[in-house]
Amino acid sequence: MVVRDPKRVALGLLVGESGRSAWNKYDLKKRKYISTTSMDSQLALITANMAHAAPGKIFYDPFTGTGSFPIACAHYGATVVGSDIDPRSIRGKADRNVMSNFVQYGLVPQYLEMFVSDLTNTPIRKTRWLDGIVCDPPYGVREGLRVLGSTREDLQKEVLLKSGVPAHLAPGYIPPKKPYSFDAMLDDILDFGYNHMVDNARLSMWMPVANDEDMEIPVPSHPAMELVAVSIQQFNRCALSISVRNVEHKMLTTLAGARRLLTYRRVPEAQVDQEALRTREKREEAIGVTADDLNAFRRKYFQGFKDQQQQQVDSETASS
């Protein structure tokens, strides 16, 4: 509408435009390569934003999967690196893989490398060069957490074939894996950030929050990693009636009330409490053999599920 003979005219300065259009652009329904554990595009963009992804920065996701977080960081201009313990998720198929997603969105210039590795056996040299880390570590609910290694003594040393060739150099070699503690994984992520991130770099990661006080998981801490933000995503308990792509999170919708997005800042070395750092390095590792032994959240999650089933059976028995 045009106003004739206006009495006042207001002028403004455009500081910036909304980035909401990116939500639709990166919608998983339109993405070429996804899996059951692909992070929702909106949450991936929010995570990258909290970690301050930007041009001229290098970001790393140690649990890449199909590359949702690297794509979100690349959207903001960051150069991205990713790894995953499962080579199948990175390789995908001939025409559908992590790289095909970068091609789809025109983000190939931001793609640095994707490789097979786990956080505790990383080929990345121990030096501070990362500007940010973003990840959604596995919760160990659907299947127990594992890392490369073995609890068997005979597999903890180099195994030679009859030909004298080391077994790990043979074609089709599948390395052994051992159970991994969920709490240890959270601590290892912070340790990795401490050892590999530059001053004031940010680490943003997701972790589950249960609706049962007995299942509550404490927020991990580190003397050199300052917790700057805690964002909570509440789960909708009616979500099971709709189509949910992320199976792992779909299961958590049933019993877990929410999940947290934790954002940390790498404290400059001169400001780190060295005594607290030495105390942390002396901490004992979790003792256990099975996935339930090493993952209290997984154990209590399924125990809560069994308790609910038993309550339902008792209720039906009483009513009959």
The 8 nearest C-alpha neighbors of each residue, nearest first, counted from 0:
[[1, 2, 3, 5, 4, 8, 6, 7],
 [0, 2, 3, 5, 4, 8, 6, 7],
 [3, 1, 5, 0, 4, 6, 7, 8],
 [4, 2, 5, 1, 6, 0, 7, 8],
 [3, 5, 6, 2, 7, 1, 8, 0],
 [6, 4, 7, 3, 2, 8, 1, 9],
 [5, 7, 4, 8, 3, 2, 9, 1],
 [8, 6, 5, 9, 4, 10, 2, 3],
 [9, 7, 10, 5, 6, 11, 4, 2],
 [8, 10, 7, 11, 6, 12, 5, 13],
 [11, 9, 8, 12, 13, 7, 14, 5],
 [10, 12, 13, 9, 14, 8, 15, 7],
 [11, 13, 14, 10, 15, 9, 16, 8],
 [14, 12, 15, 11, 16, 10, 17, 9],
 [13, 15, 12, 16, 11, 17, 10, 18],
 [16, 14, 13, 17, 12, 18, 11, 19],
 [15, 17, 18, 14, 13, 19, 20, 12],
 [16, 18, 19, 15, 20, 21, 14, 22],
 [19, 17, 20, 21, 16, 22, 15, 44],
 [18, 20, 21, 22, 17, 23, 41, 16],
 [19, 21, 22, 18, 23, 24, 17, 25],
 [22, 20, 24, 19, 23, 18, 25, 41],
 [23, 21, 20, 41, 24, 19, 25, 26],
 [22, 24, 26, 21, 25, 20, 19, 40],
 [23, 25, 21, 22, 26, 20, 29, 104],
 [24, 26, 23, 22, 40, 21, 27, 30],
 [25, 27, 23, 28, 29, 40, 24, 22],
 [28, 26, 30, 29, 25, 40, 39, 33],
 [29, 27, 26, 30, 31, 25, 33, 244],
 [28, 30, 27, 26, 31, 25, 24, 23],
 [31, 29, 27, 28, 32, 26, 33, 25],
 [30, 32, 100, 95, 29, 33, 99, 103],
 [31, 33, 95, 96, 30, 100, 97, 65],
 [34, 32, 65, 37, 31, 30, 35, 27],
 [35, 33, 36, 37, 65, 32, 244, 245],
 [34, 36, 245, 244, 246, 37, 33, 247],
 [35, 37, 245, 34, 38, 246, 247, 244],
 [38, 36, 34, 35, 33, 65, 67, 245],
 [39, 37, 67, 36, 40, 43, 42, 245],
 [38, 40, 42, 41, 43, 37, 27, 26],
 [39, 41, 43, 42, 26, 25, 44, 38],
 [42, 40, 44, 43, 22, 39, 45, 26],
 [41, 43, 45, 44, 39, 40, 46, 38],
 [42, 44, 40, 46, 68, 41, 45, 71],
 [43, 45, 71, 47, 41, 46, 42, 48],
 [46, 44, 48, 42, 43, 47, 49, 41],
 [45, 47, 43, 49, 48, 44, 42, 203],
 [48, 46, 44, 50, 72, 45, 49, 52],
 [47, 49, 45, 51, 50, 46, 52, 44],
 [50, 48, 46, 51, 47, 45, 203, 262],
 [49, 51, 201, 47, 48, 52, 203, 202],
 [52, 50, 48, 49, 53, 47, 201, 131],
 [53, 51, 72, 47, 77, 50, 75, 48],
 [52, 54, 77, 76, 75, 56, 51, 55],
 [55, 53, 76, 77, 56, 75, 52, 78],
 [54, 56, 77, 53, 57, 78, 76, 52],
 [57, 55, 77, 130, 54, 53, 78, 58],
 [58, 56, 78, 130, 129, 79, 77, 131],
 [59, 57, 131, 79, 132, 130, 80, 129],
 [58, 60, 80, 132, 81, 79, 61, 133],
 [59, 61, 81, 133, 134, 63, 62, 132],
 [62, 60, 82, 81, 63, 83, 59, 118],
 [63, 61, 83, 60, 64, 82, 134, 136],
 [62, 64, 66, 60, 81, 82, 83, 61],
 [63, 65, 88, 66, 62, 83, 89, 37],
 [66, 64, 97, 33, 88, 63, 67, 89],
 [65, 67, 63, 69, 64, 68, 97, 70],
 [66, 68, 70, 69, 38, 65, 37, 71],
 [67, 69, 71, 70, 43, 66, 72, 133],
 [70, 68, 72, 66, 71, 79, 67, 73],
 [69, 71, 73, 67, 68, 72, 66, 74],
 [72, 70, 68, 44, 74, 73, 69, 43],
 [73, 71, 69, 47, 74, 75, 70, 52],
 [72, 74, 77, 76, 70, 75, 71, 109],
 [75, 73, 71, 72, 76, 70, 106, 77],
 [76, 74, 53, 73, 72, 52, 77, 54],
 [75, 77, 54, 73, 53, 74, 72, 78],
 [78, 76, 54, 73, 53, 56, 72, 52],
 [79, 77, 109, 57, 110, 73, 56, 58],
 [80, 78, 58, 110, 69, 111, 57, 59],
 [81, 79, 59, 112, 111, 113, 58, 60],
 [82, 80, 113, 60, 63, 59, 61, 112],
 [81, 83, 114, 61, 115, 113, 63, 116],
 [82, 84, 62, 115, 85, 116, 63, 61],
 [83, 85, 116, 117, 115, 86, 82, 62],
 [84, 86, 83, 87, 88, 115, 89, 64],
 [87, 85, 89, 88, 115, 90, 84, 83],
 [88, 86, 90, 85, 89, 91, 92, 64],
 [87, 89, 64, 91, 86, 90, 65, 85],
 [88, 90, 86, 87, 91, 97, 65, 64],
 [91, 89, 87, 96, 88, 86, 92, 97],
 [90, 92, 96, 88, 87, 89, 95, 93],
 [93, 91, 95, 94, 96, 90, 87, 89],
 [92, 94, 95, 91, 96, 90, 99, 98],
 [95, 93, 92, 96, 99, 91, 32, 31],
 [96, 94, 92, 32, 99, 93, 91, 31],
 [95, 97, 91, 99, 98, 90, 32, 92],
 [98, 96, 100, 99, 65, 89, 66, 32],
 [97, 99, 101, 100, 96, 102, 107, 95],
 [98, 100, 102, 96, 101, 97, 95, 103],
 [101, 99, 103, 98, 102, 97, 31, 32],
 [100, 102, 106, 98, 107, 104, 103, 99],
 [101, 103, 99, 105, 100, 104, 107, 106],
 [104, 102, 100, 101, 105, 99, 31, 106],
 [105, 103, 101, 106, 102, 100, 107, 25],
 [104, 106, 102, 103, 107, 101, 108, 100],
 [105, 107, 101, 104, 108, 109, 102, 73],
 [106, 108, 110, 101, 109, 102, 105, 98],
 [109, 107, 110, 106, 111, 78, 105, 101],
 [110, 108, 78, 107, 106, 73, 79, 111],
 [111, 109, 107, 79, 108, 78, 112, 106],
 [110, 112, 80, 79, 109, 78, 113, 108],
 [113, 111, 80, 110, 81, 114, 79, 82],
 [114, 112, 81, 82, 80, 115, 89, 111],
 [113, 115, 82, 116, 81, 112, 83, 89],
 [116, 114, 83, 82, 84, 86, 85, 117],
 [117, 115, 84, 83, 121, 82, 114, 120],
 [116, 118, 84, 120, 119, 121, 83, 146],
 [117, 119, 121, 120, 61, 116, 188, 187],
 [118, 120, 117, 121, 146, 187, 147, 116],
 [121, 119, 117, 118, 116, 122, 147, 146],
 [120, 122, 123, 118, 116, 119, 117, 124],
 [121, 123, 124, 120, 116, 125, 117, 118],
 [124, 122, 121, 125, 126, 195, 120, 116],
 [125, 123, 126, 122, 121, 195, 127, 194],
 [124, 126, 194, 195, 123, 127, 191, 122],
 [125, 127, 195, 124, 128, 194, 196, 123],
 [126, 128, 195, 196, 197, 194, 129, 125],
 [127, 129, 196, 197, 195, 126, 130, 57],
 [130, 128, 196, 131, 57, 195, 197, 127],
 [131, 129, 200, 57, 56, 196, 58, 197],
 [130, 132, 58, 201, 200, 129, 202, 50],
 [133, 131, 202, 59, 58, 60, 203, 201],
 [134, 132, 203, 60, 204, 202, 59, 68],
 [135, 133, 204, 60, 136, 62, 203, 61],
 [134, 136, 205, 204, 137, 62, 206, 133],
 [137, 135, 134, 62, 138, 205, 206, 204],
 [138, 136, 139, 135, 144, 62, 140, 247],
 [139, 137, 140, 136, 181, 207, 206, 144],
 [138, 140, 143, 144, 142, 137, 141, 297],
 [141, 139, 297, 142, 138, 143, 247, 300],
 [140, 142, 139, 247, 143, 138, 250, 246],
 [143, 141, 139, 140, 144, 290, 138, 145],
 [142, 144, 139, 290, 145, 140, 178, 141],
 [143, 145, 139, 179, 178, 142, 290, 180],
 [146, 144, 178, 179, 177, 176, 143, 147],
 [145, 147, 176, 177, 179, 148, 117, 178],
 [146, 148, 176, 175, 177, 174, 145, 117],
 [149, 147, 176, 177, 175, 146, 155, 150],
 [148, 150, 177, 151, 176, 175, 154, 155],
 [149, 151, 177, 152, 148, 155, 154, 288],
 [152, 150, 149, 154, 153, 155, 148, 177],
 [151, 153, 155, 154, 150, 156, 149, 148],
 [154, 152, 151, 155, 156, 158, 157, 149],
 [155, 153, 152, 156, 151, 149, 158, 157],
 [154, 156, 152, 153, 149, 151, 157, 148],
 [157, 155, 154, 158, 153, 152, 159, 151],
 [156, 158, 159, 165, 155, 154, 166, 167],
 [159, 157, 166, 165, 156, 160, 154, 167],
 [160, 158, 165, 166, 163, 164, 157, 161],
 [159, 161, 163, 162, 164, 166, 165, 158],
 [162, 160, 163, 159, 164, 165, 166, 158],
 [163, 161, 160, 164, 159, 165, 166, 169],
 [162, 164, 160, 161, 159, 165, 166, 158],
 [163, 165, 160, 162, 159, 166, 168, 161],
 [166, 164, 159, 167, 168, 158, 160, 163],
 [167, 165, 169, 168, 159, 158, 160, 164],
 [166, 168, 165, 169, 172, 174, 173, 158],
 [169, 167, 166, 165, 170, 172, 164, 171],
 [168, 170, 166, 167, 172, 171, 165, 164],
 [171, 169, 172, 168, 167, 166, 173, 165],
 [170, 172, 173, 169, 168, 167, 174, 166],
 [173, 171, 170, 169, 167, 174, 166, 168],
 [172, 174, 171, 175, 167, 170, 176, 169],
 [173, 175, 172, 176, 147, 167, 148, 149],
 [176, 174, 148, 149, 147, 173, 177, 154],
 [177, 175, 147, 148, 146, 149, 145, 174],
 [176, 178, 149, 145, 148, 146, 147, 150],
 [179, 177, 145, 290, 144, 289, 146, 288],
 [178, 180, 145, 144, 146, 293, 181, 177],
 [179, 181, 293, 183, 294, 182, 184, 285],
 [182, 180, 184, 294, 183, 179, 185, 293],
 [181, 183, 185, 184, 180, 186, 294, 293],
 [184, 182, 180, 186, 181, 185, 187, 285],
 [183, 185, 187, 181, 182, 186, 180, 188],
 [186, 184, 188, 182, 187, 183, 181, 219],
 [185, 187, 183, 189, 184, 188, 190, 182],
 [188, 186, 190, 184, 189, 185, 183, 191],
 [187, 189, 191, 185, 186, 190, 184, 192],
 [188, 190, 192, 186, 191, 187, 193, 185],
 [191, 189, 187, 193, 192, 188, 186, 194],
 [192, 190, 188, 194, 189, 193, 187, 195],
 [191, 193, 189, 195, 196, 190, 194, 188],
 [192, 194, 190, 191, 195, 196, 189, 223],
 [193, 195, 191, 192, 127, 190, 196, 125],
 [194, 196, 127, 192, 126, 193, 128, 129],
 [197, 195, 129, 127, 192, 128, 130, 200],
 [196, 198, 127, 200, 128, 130, 129, 199],
 [197, 199, 267, 265, 200, 266, 196, 268],
 [200, 198, 265, 264, 266, 197, 201, 267],
 [201, 199, 130, 265, 131, 198, 197, 264],
 [202, 200, 264, 131, 50, 263, 265, 199],
 [201, 203, 132, 263, 262, 131, 133, 50],
 [204, 202, 262, 133, 261, 50, 46, 132],
 [205, 203, 134, 261, 135, 260, 133, 202],
 [204, 206, 260, 135, 259, 261, 134, 258],
 [205, 207, 259, 258, 260, 208, 204, 135],
 [208, 206, 258, 259, 257, 209, 205, 255],
 [209, 207, 258, 257, 255, 215, 256, 259],
 [210, 208, 255, 256, 211, 215, 214, 257],
 [209, 211, 256, 255, 212, 208, 254, 257],
 [210, 212, 214, 209, 213, 215, 255, 256],
 [213, 211, 215, 214, 210, 209, 216, 208],
 [212, 214, 211, 215, 299, 209, 216, 210],
 [215, 213, 211, 212, 209, 299, 296, 216],
 [214, 216, 212, 209, 213, 208, 217, 211],
 [215, 217, 214, 218, 208, 296, 207, 209],
 [218, 216, 219, 215, 220, 208, 182, 214],
 [217, 219, 216, 220, 261, 206, 185, 259],
 [220, 218, 217, 186, 185, 221, 189, 182],
 [219, 221, 218, 222, 224, 226, 186, 189],
 [220, 222, 224, 223, 189, 219, 225, 190],
 [223, 221, 224, 276, 275, 272, 271, 220],
 [224, 222, 266, 271, 221, 265, 193, 225],
 [225, 223, 265, 221, 264, 263, 222, 266],
 [226, 224, 264, 263, 227, 266, 223, 265],
 [225, 227, 263, 228, 262, 224, 264, 261],
 [228, 226, 263, 262, 225, 264, 229, 261],
 [229, 227, 262, 226, 261, 230, 263, 260],
 [228, 230, 261, 260, 259, 262, 231, 227],
 [229, 231, 260, 259, 228, 261, 232, 262],
 [232, 230, 259, 258, 260, 233, 229, 257],
 [231, 233, 257, 258, 259, 234, 230, 260],
 [234, 232, 257, 256, 231, 235, 258, 259],
 [235, 233, 257, 252, 256, 236, 232, 255],
 [234, 236, 237, 238, 233, 252, 256, 239],
 [235, 237, 238, 234, 252, 253, 239, 256],
 [238, 236, 235, 239, 240, 241, 252, 234],
 [239, 237, 240, 236, 235, 241, 252, 243],
 [238, 240, 237, 241, 249, 236, 242, 243],
 [241, 239, 238, 237, 242, 243, 236, 235],
 [242, 240, 239, 238, 243, 237, 244, 249],
 [241, 243, 244, 240, 239, 238, 245, 249],
 [244, 242, 245, 241, 249, 246, 238, 239],
 [243, 245, 35, 246, 242, 36, 37, 34],
 [244, 246, 35, 36, 248, 247, 243, 249],
 [247, 245, 249, 248, 35, 244, 250, 36],
 [248, 246, 249, 250, 245, 141, 36, 251],
 [249, 247, 251, 250, 246, 245, 252, 36],
 [248, 250, 246, 252, 247, 251, 245, 243],
 [251, 249, 248, 252, 247, 253, 246, 254],
 [252, 250, 248, 255, 253, 249, 254, 247],
 [251, 253, 249, 250, 255, 234, 254, 236],
 [254, 252, 251, 250, 255, 236, 249, 239],
 [253, 255, 251, 252, 256, 210, 209, 300],
 [256, 254, 209, 251, 210, 252, 257, 208],
 [255, 257, 210, 209, 234, 233, 208, 254],
 [258, 256, 233, 208, 234, 232, 255, 207],
 [257, 259, 207, 208, 232, 206, 231, 205],
 [260, 258, 231, 206, 205, 230, 261, 207],
 [259, 261, 205, 230, 204, 229, 231, 262],
 [260, 262, 229, 204, 203, 259, 228, 205],
 [261, 263, 203, 228, 202, 227, 226, 229],
 [264, 262, 226, 202, 225, 227, 201, 224],
 [265, 263, 201, 225, 199, 224, 200, 266],
 [264, 266, 199, 224, 200, 198, 223, 201],
 [265, 267, 223, 224, 199, 198, 264, 268],
 [268, 266, 198, 270, 269, 265, 199, 271],
 [267, 269, 271, 270, 266, 198, 223, 265],
 [268, 270, 267, 271, 266, 272, 273, 223],
 [269, 271, 268, 267, 266, 272, 223, 273],
 [272, 270, 268, 223, 269, 273, 222, 266],
 [273, 271, 275, 274, 222, 276, 270, 223],
 [274, 272, 276, 275, 271, 277, 222, 278],
 [273, 275, 277, 276, 272, 278, 279, 271],
 [276, 274, 278, 272, 273, 277, 222, 279],
 [275, 277, 273, 279, 274, 278, 222, 272],
 [278, 276, 280, 274, 279, 275, 273, 281],
 [279, 277, 275, 281, 276, 280, 274, 282],
 [278, 280, 276, 282, 281, 277, 275, 221],
 [279, 281, 277, 278, 282, 276, 283, 275],
 [282, 280, 278, 279, 283, 277, 276, 284],
 [283, 281, 279, 280, 284, 278, 277, 285],
 [284, 282, 281, 285, 286, 280, 279, 183],
 [283, 285, 286, 282, 183, 180, 281, 287],
 [286, 284, 287, 283, 180, 293, 183, 182],
 [287, 285, 284, 293, 288, 292, 180, 283],
 [286, 288, 292, 293, 289, 285, 290, 180],
 [287, 289, 292, 178, 290, 293, 286, 150],
 [288, 290, 292, 291, 287, 178, 293, 143],
 [289, 291, 143, 293, 292, 178, 294, 144],
 [292, 290, 298, 294, 293, 289, 297, 295],
 [293, 291, 287, 289, 290, 294, 288, 295],
 [292, 294, 180, 290, 291, 287, 179, 295],
 [293, 295, 181, 291, 297, 180, 296, 292],
 [294, 296, 298, 297, 299, 293, 291, 292],
 [295, 297, 299, 294, 298, 300, 214, 216],
 [296, 298, 300, 140, 294, 295, 299, 291],
 [299, 297, 291, 295, 300, 296, 301, 302],
 [300, 298, 302, 296, 301, 297, 303, 295],
 [301, 299, 297, 303, 298, 302, 296, 304],
 [300, 302, 304, 303, 299, 298, 305, 297],
 [303, 301, 299, 305, 304, 300, 306, 298],
 [302, 304, 306, 300, 301, 305, 299, 307],
 [303, 305, 301, 307, 302, 306, 308, 300],
 [306, 304, 308, 302, 307, 303, 309, 301],
 [307, 305, 303, 309, 308, 304, 310, 302],
 [308, 306, 310, 304, 305, 309, 303, 311],
 [307, 309, 305, 311, 306, 310, 312, 304],
 [310, 308, 312, 306, 311, 307, 313, 305],
 [311, 309, 313, 307, 312, 308, 314, 306],
 [310, 312, 314, 308, 309, 313, 315, 307],
 [311, 313, 309, 315, 314, 310, 316, 308],
 [314, 312, 316, 310, 311, 315, 309, 317],
 [313, 315, 311, 317, 312, 316, 310, 318],
 [316, 314, 312, 318, 317, 313, 311, 319],
 [315, 317, 313, 319, 314, 318, 312, 311],
 [316, 318, 314, 315, 319, 313, 312, 311],
 [319, 317, 315, 316, 314, 313, 312, 311],
 [318, 316, 317, 315, 314, 313, 312, 311]]
